[in-house]
Amino acid sequence: MKINRHYLELQESYLFSTIAKKVSAYTAAHPEKEVIRMGIGDVTLPLCPAVVCAMQRAVAEMGEKATFRGYGPEQGYAFLREAIQSHYAGYGVALSADEIFISDGAKSDLGNILDIFSLENRVLVPNPVYPVYVDTNLMLGRPVTYLNAGEENAFLPMPDDTVQADLIYLCSPNNPTGAAYTREQLAQWVDYAQKQHALILFDAAYEAFVSDPALPHSIYEIEGAKSCAIEFCSFSKTAGFTGTRCGYTVLPQALQFEGVQLSKLWLRRQTTKFNGVPYIVQRGAEAVFTPEGQQQVMQAIAYYRENARVMAQALRACGVWFTGGENSPYVWMKCPDGMDSWAFFDRLLEEANVVGTPGSGFGENGEGFFRLTAFGDAEKTKEAMARLQKLIS
Ligand SMILES: *Cc1c(COP(=O)(O)O)cnc(C)c1O
């Protein structure tokens, strides 16, 4: 028996464990201090009432012989795919329900989708980046090429015609940088992908945070994207499903490579290796798209958006360069006084008792930057930003 040795090539991720160790060492030494955590990318508000009621009804159905359900349809229940189809129609994107695939989250699909592509593909990944894109490729032994993001392009890298690529990862609004592509910028990516006969893997996990009507929610709002992009989306950040687990991936019929429809390969992959998302969870997800569900979910997003606004305002007041803070639950700030990411982490923890995430944990180009999240409590967010402002101004 031999193991997949590519796993040994993965960089050990010490990011969140190092943060946890440093924070617990600090709180043990200073039990009287109130430490405010703005580091973790997880939601804190509960599931909304519309979702909870829908799931409770579904639980009751599962307990009755007449309404019990076993294995569900492979691509997800039609009621949920049709609700998602209407959601896209609201952005002016016409999809058919069979172009939508329900899953247990975007992370799974982003990893699993690699099953249907040749190992020979050249992969382009932004840096800094959500680590899943890099690690899932390295696990298969496929090297990645980095696309440099930085202050010079406001962390929104654009295509370079001299670089050859087959698979391109884009995430907008972005984790960790909070930056979001405009329509014109995404159109340039679509154009590049078409010229290269490449495929864009578009992560839209934060689309619900887009508030600027000029910015796209979906890559399919860009002409031509249906023949060169797969879109990954999730109820995690939109509706607080991080622990409930539901997402969806869109593979338009127009996506054809080497004369093969990608959706056929994906359906085959899913029916072979995946048995679907619980009926109860899919009913909960469906409720997100009802008028009450939308109103409730948008109220929670408004709460996080207000935190982001407070954070952005504080950084502006002390003249700190940052991206995000709008159209995103993240603020990505430049560390003051040329400090590196971990030096600033230590200073912020020790002198302001605020925890964030060092940018260097998301790739080399994140060095010197720092991520703060808007998923916390409103009062604590205000307090944390007041402390930060005092520290650096
Ligand atoms: C949170 C997040 C997701 C969502 O993942 P799930 O598996 O659906 O919870 C996807 N992409 C990015 C960049 C994220 O930050």
The ligand as an ORCA input file, in Angstrom:
! r2SCAN-3c Opt
* xyz 0 1
  C     -17.275     30.529      3.497
  C     -16.795     30.370      2.105
  C     -17.379     29.446      1.247
  C     -18.591     28.642      1.688
  O     -18.261     27.380      1.985
  P     -19.395     26.361      2.482
  O     -18.727     25.046      2.299
  O     -20.572     26.520      1.587
  O     -19.692     26.691      3.907
  C     -16.904     29.324     -0.044
  N     -15.913     30.107     -0.487
  C     -15.341     31.047      0.292
  C     -14.292     31.909     -0.276
  C     -15.757     31.190      1.615
  O     -15.167     32.100      2.396
*
